[in-house]
Amino acid sequence: MSTEPPKPPDSPWRLNGSRIVLLILGVLMLAYIIAAFSGSLSNYQQVKEGAQDQKAQPADATPPAN
């Protein structure tokens, strides 16, 4: 048997390898979510404006040829 005192548990705030990996993955996930929301909001605005423009055009007008 060892006569050394038992080692106290690690602090919950101390960074180790696995906590650093989880922190990096969390930051990447937040960046992805923010990018998805900002992109979808601007795309929604473009779709809304396009629908309003289409309603403003006369019904008998032909679309331009590509």
CHARMM internal coordinates of N, CA and C (Angstrom, degrees):
IC EDIT
DIST 1 N 1 CA 1.4325
DIST 1 CA 1 C 1.5102
ANGL 1 N 1 CA 1 C 110.29
DIST 1 C 2 N 1.3141
ANGL 1 CA 1 C 2 N 115.48
DIHE 1 N 1 CA 1 C 2 N 146.38
DIST 2 N 2 CA 1.4576
ANGL 1 C 2 N 2 CA 120.79
DIHE 1 CA 1 C 2 N 2 CA -178.54
DIST 2 CA 2 C 1.5273
ANGL 2 N 2 CA 2 C 110.15
DIHE 1 C 2 N 2 CA 2 C -89.02
DIST 2 C 3 N 1.3092
ANGL 2 CA 2 C 3 N 114.99
DIHE 2 N 2 CA 2 C 3 N 145.45
DIST 3 N 3 CA 1.4632
ANGL 2 C 3 N 3 CA 119.21
DIHE 2 CA 2 C 3 N 3 CA 178.71
DIST 3 CA 3 C 1.5299
ANGL 3 N 3 CA 3 C 111.97
DIHE 2 C 3 N 3 CA 3 C -95.33
DIST 3 C 4 N 1.3218
ANGL 3 CA 3 C 4 N 117.07
DIHE 3 N 3 CA 3 C 4 N 2.90
DIST 4 N 4 CA 1.4713
ANGL 3 C 4 N 4 CA 120.74
DIHE 3 CA 3 C 4 N 4 CA 179.29
DIST 4 CA 4 C 1.5253
ANGL 4 N 4 CA 4 C 109.88
DIHE 3 C 4 N 4 CA 4 C -73.58
DIST 4 C 5 N 1.3402
ANGL 4 CA 4 C 5 N 116.20
DIHE 4 N 4 CA 4 C 5 N 145.21
DIST 5 N 5 CA 1.4735
ANGL 4 C 5 N 5 CA 117.87
DIHE 4 CA 4 C 5 N 5 CA 176.74
DIST 5 CA 5 C 1.5322
ANGL 5 N 5 CA 5 C 110.23
DIHE 4 C 5 N 5 CA 5 C -70.34
DIST 5 C 6 N 1.3209
ANGL 5 CA 5 C 6 N 117.76
DIHE 5 N 5 CA 5 C 6 N 152.45
DIST 6 N 6 CA 1.4639
ANGL 5 C 6 N 6 CA 119.74
DIHE 5 CA 5 C 6 N 6 CA -179.46
DIST 6 CA 6 C 1.5298
ANGL 6 N 6 CA 6 C 110.78
DIHE 5 C 6 N 6 CA 6 C -64.81
DIST 6 C 7 N 1.3207
ANGL 6 CA 6 C 7 N 114.20
DIHE 6 N 6 CA 6 C 7 N 146.74
DIST 7 N 7 CA 1.4640
ANGL 6 C 7 N 7 CA 120.88
DIHE 6 CA 6 C 7 N 7 CA -179.24
DIST 7 CA 7 C 1.5330
ANGL 7 N 7 CA 7 C 109.23
DIHE 6 C 7 N 7 CA 7 C -74.85
DIST 7 C 8 N 1.3350
ANGL 7 CA 7 C 8 N 117.96
DIHE 7 N 7 CA 7 C 8 N 131.05
DIST 8 N 8 CA 1.4633
ANGL 7 C 8 N 8 CA 118.93
DIHE 7 CA 7 C 8 N 8 CA 178.12
DIST 8 CA 8 C 1.5314
ANGL 8 N 8 CA 8 C 110.41
DIHE 7 C 8 N 8 CA 8 C -68.39
DIST 8 C 9 N 1.3231
ANGL 8 CA 8 C 9 N 118.35
DIHE 8 N 8 CA 8 C 9 N 152.16
DIST 9 N 9 CA 1.4700
ANGL 8 C 9 N 9 CA 119.96
DIHE 8 CA 8 C 9 N 9 CA -179.57
DIST 9 CA 9 C 1.5248
ANGL 9 N 9 CA 9 C 110.99
DIHE 8 C 9 N 9 CA 9 C -66.23
DIST 9 C 10 N 1.3366
ANGL 9 CA 9 C 10 N 114.67
DIHE 9 N 9 CA 9 C 10 N 153.16
DIST 10 N 10 CA 1.4710
ANGL 9 C 10 N 10 CA 120.31
DIHE 9 CA 9 C 10 N 10 CA 178.29
DIST 10 CA 10 C 1.5218
ANGL 10 N 10 CA 10 C 110.32
DIHE 9 C 10 N 10 CA 10 C -65.20
DIST 10 C 11 N 1.3116
ANGL 10 CA 10 C 11 N 113.88
DIHE 10 N 10 CA 10 C 11 N 150.26
DIST 11 N 11 CA 1.4595
ANGL 10 C 11 N 11 CA 119.81
DIHE 10 CA 10 C 11 N 11 CA 176.37
DIST 11 CA 11 C 1.5282
ANGL 11 N 11 CA 11 C 109.43
DIHE 10 C 11 N 11 CA 11 C -67.44
DIST 11 C 12 N 1.3241
ANGL 11 CA 11 C 12 N 118.39
DIHE 11 N 11 CA 11 C 12 N 142.91
DIST 12 N 12 CA 1.4711
ANGL 11 C 12 N 12 CA 119.35
DIHE 11 CA 11 C 12 N 12 CA 178.75
DIST 12 CA 12 C 1.5272
ANGL 12 N 12 CA 12 C 112.56
DIHE 11 C 12 N 12 CA 12 C -68.24
DIST 12 C 13 N 1.3244
ANGL 12 CA 12 C 13 N 118.50
DIHE 12 N 12 CA 12 C 13 N -13.95
DIST 13 N 13 CA 1.4693
ANGL 12 C 13 N 13 CA 121.89
DIHE 12 CA 12 C 13 N 13 CA -178.59
DIST 13 CA 13 C 1.5166
ANGL 13 N 13 CA 13 C 112.92
DIHE 12 C 13 N 13 CA 13 C -99.61
DIST 13 C 14 N 1.3189
ANGL 13 CA 13 C 14 N 117.74
DIHE 13 N 13 CA 13 C 14 N -2.62
DIST 14 N 14 CA 1.4558
ANGL 13 C 14 N 14 CA 121.21
DIHE 13 CA 13 C 14 N 14 CA -179.65
DIST 14 CA 14 C 1.5236
ANGL 14 N 14 CA 14 C 109.68
DIHE 13 C 14 N 14 CA 14 C -76.70
DIST 14 C 15 N 1.3334
ANGL 14 CA 14 C 15 N 115.85
DIHE 14 N 14 CA 14 C 15 N 133.48
DIST 15 N 15 CA 1.4650
ANGL 14 C 15 N 15 CA 119.75
DIHE 14 CA 14 C 15 N 15 CA -179.20
DIST 15 CA 15 C 1.5231
ANGL 15 N 15 CA 15 C 110.02
DIHE 14 C 15 N 15 CA 15 C -84.85
DIST 15 C 16 N 1.3232
ANGL 15 CA 15 C 16 N 114.77
DIHE 15 N 15 CA 15 C 16 N 131.94
DIST 16 N 16 CA 1.4546
ANGL 15 C 16 N 16 CA 120.73
DIHE 15 CA 15 C 16 N 16 CA 171.10
DIST 16 CA 16 C 1.5312
ANGL 16 N 16 CA 16 C 106.90
DIHE 15 C 16 N 16 CA 16 C -128.23
DIST 16 C 17 N 1.2960
ANGL 16 CA 16 C 17 N 118.03
DIHE 16 N 16 CA 16 C 17 N -175.75
DIST 17 N 17 CA 1.4630
ANGL 16 C 17 N 17 CA 121.39
DIHE 16 CA 16 C 17 N 17 CA -173.95
DIST 17 CA 17 C 1.5215
ANGL 17 N 17 CA 17 C 113.84
DIHE 16 C 17 N 17 CA 17 C -59.04
DIST 17 C 18 N 1.3179
ANGL 17 CA 17 C 18 N 116.88
DIHE 17 N 17 CA 17 C 18 N -47.18
DIST 18 N 18 CA 1.4657
ANGL 17 C 18 N 18 CA 119.47
DIHE 17 CA 17 C 18 N 18 CA -176.87
DIST 18 CA 18 C 1.5319
ANGL 18 N 18 CA 18 C 111.46
DIHE 17 C 18 N 18 CA 18 C -69.09
DIST 18 C 19 N 1.3160
ANGL 18 CA 18 C 19 N 117.66
DIHE 18 N 18 CA 18 C 19 N -34.77
DIST 19 N 19 CA 1.4732
ANGL 18 C 19 N 19 CA 120.15
DIHE 18 CA 18 C 19 N 19 CA 178.91
DIST 19 CA 19 C 1.5226
ANGL 19 N 19 CA 19 C 111.34
DIHE 18 C 19 N 19 CA 19 C -69.96
DIST 19 C 20 N 1.3337
ANGL 19 CA 19 C 20 N 116.84
DIHE 19 N 19 CA 19 C 20 N -33.99
DIST 20 N 20 CA 1.4646
ANGL 19 C 20 N 20 CA 120.08
DIHE 19 CA 19 C 20 N 20 CA 176.87
DIST 20 CA 20 C 1.5288
ANGL 20 N 20 CA 20 C 110.13
DIHE 19 C 20 N 20 CA 20 C -66.24
DIST 20 C 21 N 1.3219
ANGL 20 CA 20 C 21 N 117.00
DIHE 20 N 20 CA 20 C 21 N -42.49
DIST 21 N 21 CA 1.4656
ANGL 20 C 21 N 21 CA 120.83
DIHE 20 CA 20 C 21 N 21 CA 178.22
DIST 21 CA 21 C 1.5263
ANGL 21 N 21 CA 21 C 110.12
DIHE 20 C 21 N 21 CA 21 C -62.16
DIST 21 C 22 N 1.3133
ANGL 21 CA 21 C 22 N 118.22
DIHE 21 N 21 CA 21 C 22 N -44.42
DIST 22 N 22 CA 1.4583
ANGL 21 C 22 N 22 CA 121.34
DIHE 21 CA 21 C 22 N 22 CA 178.59
DIST 22 CA 22 C 1.5269
ANGL 22 N 22 CA 22 C 111.41
DIHE 21 C 22 N 22 CA 22 C -63.72
DIST 22 C 23 N 1.3150
ANGL 22 CA 22 C 23 N 117.08
DIHE 22 N 22 CA 22 C 23 N -37.49
DIST 23 N 23 CA 1.4587
ANGL 22 C 23 N 23 CA 121.16
DIHE 22 CA 22 C 23 N 23 CA 177.99
DIST 23 CA 23 C 1.5279
ANGL 23 N 23 CA 23 C 111.02
DIHE 22 C 23 N 23 CA 23 C -64.98
DIST 23 C 24 N 1.3160
ANGL 23 CA 23 C 24 N 117.45
DIHE 23 N 23 CA 23 C 24 N -44.22
DIST 24 N 24 CA 1.4715
ANGL 23 C 24 N 24 CA 121.39
DIHE 23 CA 23 C 24 N 24 CA 178.09
DIST 24 CA 24 C 1.5165
ANGL 24 N 24 CA 24 C 110.68
DIHE 23 C 24 N 24 CA 24 C -63.49
DIST 24 C 25 N 1.3322
ANGL 24 CA 24 C 25 N 117.59
DIHE 24 N 24 CA 24 C 25 N -43.50
DIST 25 N 25 CA 1.4661
ANGL 24 C 25 N 25 CA 120.42
DIHE 24 CA 24 C 25 N 25 CA 179.06
DIST 25 CA 25 C 1.5321
ANGL 25 N 25 CA 25 C 111.24
DIHE 24 C 25 N 25 CA 25 C -64.20
DIST 25 C 26 N 1.3256
ANGL 25 CA 25 C 26 N 117.15
DIHE 25 N 25 CA 25 C 26 N -37.17
DIST 26 N 26 CA 1.4614
ANGL 25 C 26 N 26 CA 120.68
DIHE 25 CA 25 C 26 N 26 CA 177.40
DIST 26 CA 26 C 1.5156
ANGL 26 N 26 CA 26 C 111.86
DIHE 25 C 26 N 26 CA 26 C -64.70
DIST 26 C 27 N 1.3238
ANGL 26 CA 26 C 27 N 116.80
DIHE 26 N 26 CA 26 C 27 N -41.48
DIST 27 N 27 CA 1.4648
ANGL 26 C 27 N 27 CA 120.44
DIHE 26 CA 26 C 27 N 27 CA 178.30
DIST 27 CA 27 C 1.5230
ANGL 27 N 27 CA 27 C 110.52
DIHE 26 C 27 N 27 CA 27 C -65.05
DIST 27 C 28 N 1.3239
ANGL 27 CA 27 C 28 N 117.08
DIHE 27 N 27 CA 27 C 28 N -42.55
DIST 28 N 28 CA 1.4633
ANGL 27 C 28 N 28 CA 120.04
DIHE 27 CA 27 C 28 N 28 CA 177.67
DIST 28 CA 28 C 1.5257
ANGL 28 N 28 CA 28 C 111.72
DIHE 27 C 28 N 28 CA 28 C -63.18
DIST 28 C 29 N 1.3152
ANGL 28 CA 28 C 29 N 116.95
DIHE 28 N 28 CA 28 C 29 N -39.19
DIST 29 N 29 CA 1.4598
ANGL 28 C 29 N 29 CA 120.56
DIHE 28 CA 28 C 29 N 29 CA 179.15
DIST 29 CA 29 C 1.5248
ANGL 29 N 29 CA 29 C 110.53
DIHE 28 C 29 N 29 CA 29 C -65.69
DIST 29 C 30 N 1.3259
ANGL 29 CA 29 C 30 N 117.87
DIHE 29 N 29 CA 29 C 30 N -42.81
DIST 30 N 30 CA 1.4624
ANGL 29 C 30 N 30 CA 120.79
DIHE 29 CA 29 C 30 N 30 CA 177.69
DIST 30 CA 30 C 1.5266
ANGL 30 N 30 CA 30 C 111.19
DIHE 29 C 30 N 30 CA 30 C -62.80
DIST 30 C 31 N 1.3216
ANGL 30 CA 30 C 31 N 117.14
DIHE 30 N 30 CA 30 C 31 N -41.21
DIST 31 N 31 CA 1.4664
ANGL 30 C 31 N 31 CA 120.54
DIHE 30 CA 30 C 31 N 31 CA 178.38
DIST 31 CA 31 C 1.5254
ANGL 31 N 31 CA 31 C 110.37
DIHE 30 C 31 N 31 CA 31 C -62.97
DIST 31 C 32 N 1.3278
ANGL 31 CA 31 C 32 N 117.41
DIHE 31 N 31 CA 31 C 32 N -41.26
DIST 32 N 32 CA 1.4613
ANGL 31 C 32 N 32 CA 121.45
DIHE 31 CA 31 C 32 N 32 CA 178.87
DIST 32 CA 32 C 1.5268
ANGL 32 N 32 CA 32 C 111.25
DIHE 31 C 32 N 32 CA 32 C -64.69
DIST 32 C 33 N 1.3183
ANGL 32 CA 32 C 33 N 117.38
DIHE 32 N 32 CA 32 C 33 N -43.06
DIST 33 N 33 CA 1.4669
ANGL 32 C 33 N 33 CA 121.39
DIHE 32 CA 32 C 33 N 33 CA -179.54
DIST 33 CA 33 C 1.5257
ANGL 33 N 33 CA 33 C 110.78
DIHE 32 C 33 N 33 CA 33 C -65.08
DIST 33 C 34 N 1.3327
ANGL 33 CA 33 C 34 N 116.89
DIHE 33 N 33 CA 33 C 34 N -43.80
DIST 34 N 34 CA 1.4682
ANGL 33 C 34 N 34 CA 120.39
DIHE 33 CA 33 C 34 N 34 CA 179.37
DIST 34 CA 34 C 1.5176
ANGL 34 N 34 CA 34 C 110.29
DIHE 33 C 34 N 34 CA 34 C -64.18
DIST 34 C 35 N 1.3154
ANGL 34 CA 34 C 35 N 118.05
DIHE 34 N 34 CA 34 C 35 N -41.59
DIST 35 N 35 CA 1.4670
ANGL 34 C 35 N 35 CA 121.27
DIHE 34 CA 34 C 35 N 35 CA 178.71
DIST 35 CA 35 C 1.5270
ANGL 35 N 35 CA 35 C 110.87
DIHE 34 C 35 N 35 CA 35 C -64.89
DIST 35 C 36 N 1.3109
ANGL 35 CA 35 C 36 N 117.49
DIHE 35 N 35 CA 35 C 36 N -39.52
DIST 36 N 36 CA 1.4590
ANGL 35 C 36 N 36 CA 120.39
DIHE 35 CA 35 C 36 N 36 CA 179.91
DIST 36 CA 36 C 1.5224
ANGL 36 N 36 CA 36 C 111.21
DIHE 35 C 36 N 36 CA 36 C -66.17
DIST 36 C 37 N 1.3318
ANGL 36 CA 36 C 37 N 116.97
DIHE 36 N 36 CA 36 C 37 N -42.45
DIST 37 N 37 CA 1.4588
ANGL 36 C 37 N 37 CA 119.81
DIHE 36 CA 36 C 37 N 37 CA 179.18
DIST 37 CA 37 C 1.5206
ANGL 37 N 37 CA 37 C 111.63
DIHE 36 C 37 N 37 CA 37 C -66.77
DIST 37 C 38 N 1.3121
ANGL 37 CA 37 C 38 N 117.87
DIHE 37 N 37 CA 37 C 38 N -43.27
DIST 38 N 38 CA 1.4681
ANGL 37 C 38 N 38 CA 119.60
DIHE 37 CA 37 C 38 N 38 CA -178.13
DIST 38 CA 38 C 1.5228
ANGL 38 N 38 CA 38 C 110.46
DIHE 37 C 38 N 38 CA 38 C -68.73
DIST 38 C 39 N 1.3229
ANGL 38 CA 38 C 39 N 117.84
DIHE 38 N 38 CA 38 C 39 N -37.88
DIST 39 N 39 CA 1.4580
ANGL 38 C 39 N 39 CA 120.64
DIHE 38 CA 38 C 39 N 39 CA 178.01
DIST 39 CA 39 C 1.5149
ANGL 39 N 39 CA 39 C 112.02
DIHE 38 C 39 N 39 CA 39 C -68.49
DIST 39 C 40 N 1.3078
ANGL 39 CA 39 C 40 N 116.88
DIHE 39 N 39 CA 39 C 40 N -40.37
DIST 40 N 40 CA 1.4599
ANGL 39 C 40 N 40 CA 119.14
DIHE 39 CA 39 C 40 N 40 CA -178.16
DIST 40 CA 40 C 1.5211
ANGL 40 N 40 CA 40 C 110.75
DIHE 39 C 40 N 40 CA 40 C -71.68
DIST 40 C 41 N 1.3262
ANGL 40 CA 40 C 41 N 118.05
DIHE 40 N 40 CA 40 C 41 N -30.64
DIST 41 N 41 CA 1.4626
ANGL 40 C 41 N 41 CA 119.81
DIHE 40 CA 40 C 41 N 41 CA 177.89
DIST 41 CA 41 C 1.5227
ANGL 41 N 41 CA 41 C 111.02
DIHE 40 C 41 N 41 CA 41 C -69.50
DIST 41 C 42 N 1.3263
ANGL 41 CA 41 C 42 N 117.91
DIHE 41 N 41 CA 41 C 42 N -41.52
DIST 42 N 42 CA 1.4680
ANGL 41 C 42 N 42 CA 119.27
DIHE 41 CA 41 C 42 N 42 CA 179.12
DIST 42 CA 42 C 1.5212
ANGL 42 N 42 CA 42 C 110.55
DIHE 41 C 42 N 42 CA 42 C -70.53
DIST 42 C 43 N 1.3371
ANGL 42 CA 42 C 43 N 117.63
DIHE 42 N 42 CA 42 C 43 N -36.69
DIST 43 N 43 CA 1.4602
ANGL 42 C 43 N 43 CA 119.94
DIHE 42 CA 42 C 43 N 43 CA 176.76
DIST 43 CA 43 C 1.5239
ANGL 43 N 43 CA 43 C 110.80
DIHE 42 C 43 N 43 CA 43 C -65.33
DIST 43 C 44 N 1.3161
ANGL 43 CA 43 C 44 N 117.00
DIHE 43 N 43 CA 43 C 44 N -38.06
DIST 44 N 44 CA 1.4609
ANGL 43 C 44 N 44 CA 120.41
DIHE 43 CA 43 C 44 N 44 CA 177.78
DIST 44 CA 44 C 1.5210
ANGL 44 N 44 CA 44 C 110.19
DIHE 43 C 44 N 44 CA 44 C -61.99
DIST 44 C 45 N 1.3228
ANGL 44 CA 44 C 45 N 116.50
DIHE 44 N 44 CA 44 C 45 N -41.09
DIST 45 N 45 CA 1.4631
ANGL 44 C 45 N 45 CA 120.51
DIHE 44 CA 44 C 45 N 45 CA 179.47
DIST 45 CA 45 C 1.5278
ANGL 45 N 45 CA 45 C 110.21
DIHE 44 C 45 N 45 CA 45 C -64.11
DIST 45 C 46 N 1.3262
ANGL 45 CA 45 C 46 N 118.54
DIHE 45 N 45 CA 45 C 46 N -40.59
DIST 46 N 46 CA 1.4646
ANGL 45 C 46 N 46 CA 121.90
DIHE 45 CA 45 C 46 N 46 CA 178.51
DIST 46 CA 46 C 1.5257
ANGL 46 N 46 CA 46 C 110.79
DIHE 45 C 46 N 46 CA 46 C -64.86
DIST 46 C 47 N 1.3111
ANGL 46 CA 46 C 47 N 117.44
DIHE 46 N 46 CA 46 C 47 N -41.66
DIST 47 N 47 CA 1.4642
ANGL 46 C 47 N 47 CA 120.76
DIHE 46 CA 46 C 47 N 47 CA 178.95
DIST 47 CA 47 C 1.5319
ANGL 47 N 47 CA 47 C 109.87
DIHE 46 C 47 N 47 CA 47 C -64.82
DIST 47 C 48 N 1.3132
ANGL 47 CA 47 C 48 N 116.85
DIHE 47 N 47 CA 47 C 48 N -41.49
DIST 48 N 48 CA 1.4641
ANGL 47 C 48 N 48 CA 121.34
DIHE 47 CA 47 C 48 N 48 CA 179.52
DIST 48 CA 48 C 1.5291
ANGL 48 N 48 CA 48 C 110.84
DIHE 47 C 48 N 48 CA 48 C -62.94
DIST 48 C 49 N 1.3323
ANGL 48 CA 48 C 49 N 117.01
DIHE 48 N 48 CA 48 C 49 N -44.64
DIST 49 N 49 CA 1.4682
ANGL 48 C 49 N 49 CA 120.51
DIHE 48 CA 48 C 49 N 49 CA 178.62
DIST 49 CA 49 C 1.5268
ANGL 49 N 49 CA 49 C 110.87
DIHE 48 C 49 N 49 CA 49 C -65.21
DIST 49 C 50 N 1.3237
ANGL 49 CA 49 C 50 N 117.35
DIHE 49 N 49 CA 49 C 50 N -39.08
DIST 50 N 50 CA 1.4647
ANGL 49 C 50 N 50 CA 120.86
DIHE 49 CA 49 C 50 N 50 CA 178.39
DIST 50 CA 50 C 1.5182
ANGL 50 N 50 CA 50 C 111.69
DIHE 49 C 50 N 50 CA 50 C -64.22
DIST 50 C 51 N 1.3120
ANGL 50 CA 50 C 51 N 117.32
DIHE 50 N 50 CA 50 C 51 N -38.92
DIST 51 N 51 CA 1.4648
ANGL 50 C 51 N 51 CA 120.51
DIHE 50 CA 50 C 51 N 51 CA 178.43
DIST 51 CA 51 C 1.5176
ANGL 51 N 51 CA 51 C 110.46
DIHE 50 C 51 N 51 CA 51 C -67.37
DIST 51 C 52 N 1.3283
ANGL 51 CA 51 C 52 N 117.37
DIHE 51 N 51 CA 51 C 52 N -38.61
DIST 52 N 52 CA 1.4680
ANGL 51 C 52 N 52 CA 120.08
DIHE 51 CA 51 C 52 N 52 CA 177.78
DIST 52 CA 52 C 1.5220
ANGL 52 N 52 CA 52 C 110.73
DIHE 51 C 52 N 52 CA 52 C -66.97
DIST 52 C 53 N 1.3261
ANGL 52 CA 52 C 53 N 118.52
DIHE 52 N 52 CA 52 C 53 N -39.41
DIST 53 N 53 CA 1.4643
ANGL 52 C 53 N 53 CA 121.61
DIHE 52 CA 52 C 53 N 53 CA 177.42
DIST 53 CA 53 C 1.5257
ANGL 53 N 53 CA 53 C 110.95
DIHE 52 C 53 N 53 CA 53 C -64.09
DIST 53 C 54 N 1.3264
ANGL 53 CA 53 C 54 N 115.55
DIHE 53 N 53 CA 53 C 54 N -38.88
DIST 54 N 54 CA 1.4623
ANGL 53 C 54 N 54 CA 119.32
DIHE 53 CA 53 C 54 N 54 CA -179.36
DIST 54 CA 54 C 1.5279
ANGL 54 N 54 CA 54 C 110.94
DIHE 53 C 54 N 54 CA 54 C -67.69
DIST 54 C 55 N 1.3223
ANGL 54 CA 54 C 55 N 117.97
DIHE 54 N 54 CA 54 C 55 N -36.57
DIST 55 N 55 CA 1.4583
ANGL 54 C 55 N 55 CA 121.13
DIHE 54 CA 54 C 55 N 55 CA 177.39
DIST 55 CA 55 C 1.5202
ANGL 55 N 55 CA 55 C 111.29
DIHE 54 C 55 N 55 CA 55 C -68.66
DIST 55 C 56 N 1.3288
ANGL 55 CA 55 C 56 N 117.04
DIHE 55 N 55 CA 55 C 56 N -30.28
DIST 56 N 56 CA 1.4609
ANGL 55 C 56 N 56 CA 121.05
DIHE 55 CA 55 C 56 N 56 CA -178.09
DIST 56 CA 56 C 1.5260
ANGL 56 N 56 CA 56 C 111.92
DIHE 55 C 56 N 56 CA 56 C -75.00
DIST 56 C 57 N 1.3364
ANGL 56 CA 56 C 57 N 118.50
DIHE 56 N 56 CA 56 C 57 N -22.59
DIST 57 N 57 CA 1.4696
ANGL 56 C 57 N 57 CA 121.17
DIHE 56 CA 56 C 57 N 57 CA 179.85
DIST 57 CA 57 C 1.5202
ANGL 57 N 57 CA 57 C 109.34
DIHE 56 C 57 N 57 CA 57 C -75.91
DIST 57 C 58 N 1.3496
ANGL 57 CA 57 C 58 N 116.39
DIHE 57 N 57 CA 57 C 58 N 147.01
DIST 58 N 58 CA 1.4756
ANGL 57 C 58 N 58 CA 118.80
DIHE 57 CA 57 C 58 N 58 CA 175.94
DIST 58 CA 58 C 1.5346
ANGL 58 N 58 CA 58 C 111.13
DIHE 57 C 58 N 58 CA 58 C -63.75
DIST 58 C 59 N 1.3045
ANGL 58 CA 58 C 59 N 115.54
DIHE 58 N 58 CA 58 C 59 N 152.26
DIST 59 N 59 CA 1.4658
ANGL 58 C 59 N 59 CA 120.79
DIHE 58 CA 58 C 59 N 59 CA -175.72
DIST 59 CA 59 C 1.5266
ANGL 59 N 59 CA 59 C 111.98
DIHE 58 C 59 N 59 CA 59 C -70.30
DIST 59 C 60 N 1.3436
ANGL 59 CA 59 C 60 N 119.39
DIHE 59 N 59 CA 59 C 60 N -28.38
DIST 60 N 60 CA 1.4651
ANGL 59 C 60 N 60 CA 120.68
DIHE 59 CA 59 C 60 N 60 CA -176.15
DIST 60 CA 60 C 1.5269
ANGL 60 N 60 CA 60 C 112.49
DIHE 59 C 60 N 60 CA 60 C -90.15
DIST 60 C 61 N 1.3190
ANGL 60 CA 60 C 61 N 118.99
DIHE 60 N 60 CA 60 C 61 N 0.11
DIST 61 N 61 CA 1.4562
ANGL 60 C 61 N 61 CA 120.98
DIHE 60 CA 60 C 61 N 61 CA 178.78
DIST 61 CA 61 C 1.5201
ANGL 61 N 61 CA 61 C 109.94
DIHE 60 C 61 N 61 CA 61 C -73.29
DIST 61 C 62 N 1.3221
ANGL 61 CA 61 C 62 N 116.34
DIHE 61 N 61 CA 61 C 62 N 138.60
DIST 62 N 62 CA 1.4585
ANGL 61 C 62 N 62 CA 120.38
DIHE 61 CA 61 C 62 N 62 CA 179.12
DIST 62 CA 62 C 1.5185
ANGL 62 N 62 CA 62 C 108.46
DIHE 61 C 62 N 62 CA 62 C -90.27
DIST 62 C 63 N 1.3204
ANGL 62 CA 62 C 63 N 117.03
DIHE 62 N 62 CA 62 C 63 N 144.11
DIST 63 N 63 CA 1.4723
ANGL 62 C 63 N 63 CA 119.43
DIHE 62 CA 62 C 63 N 63 CA 178.76
DIST 63 CA 63 C 1.5342
ANGL 63 N 63 CA 63 C 109.91
DIHE 62 C 63 N 63 CA 63 C -68.58
DIST 63 C 64 N 1.3026
ANGL 63 CA 63 C 64 N 118.00
DIHE 63 N 63 CA 63 C 64 N 151.19
DIST 64 N 64 CA 1.4699
ANGL 63 C 64 N 64 CA 120.50
DIHE 63 CA 63 C 64 N 64 CA 179.27
DIST 64 CA 64 C 1.5191
ANGL 64 N 64 CA 64 C 110.69
DIHE 63 C 64 N 64 CA 64 C -67.26
DIST 64 C 65 N 1.3400
ANGL 64 CA 64 C 65 N 115.61
DIHE 64 N 64 CA 64 C 65 N 144.88
DIST 65 N 65 CA 1.4601
ANGL 64 C 65 N 65 CA 120.87
DIHE 64 CA 64 C 65 N 65 CA 179.84
DIST 65 CA 65 C 1.5148
ANGL 65 N 65 CA 65 C 109.67
DIHE 64 C 65 N 65 CA 65 C -77.57
DIST 65 C 66 N 1.3358
ANGL 65 CA 65 C 66 N 115.75
DIHE 65 N 65 CA 65 C 66 N 141.93
DIST 66 N 66 CA 1.4776
ANGL 65 C 66 N 66 CA 119.66
DIHE 65 CA 65 C 66 N 66 CA 179.76
DIST 66 CA 66 C 1.4773
ANGL 66 N 66 CA 66 C 111.07
DIHE 65 C 66 N 66 CA 66 C -91.63
END
COOR INIT
IC SEED 1 N 1 CA 1 C
IC BUILD
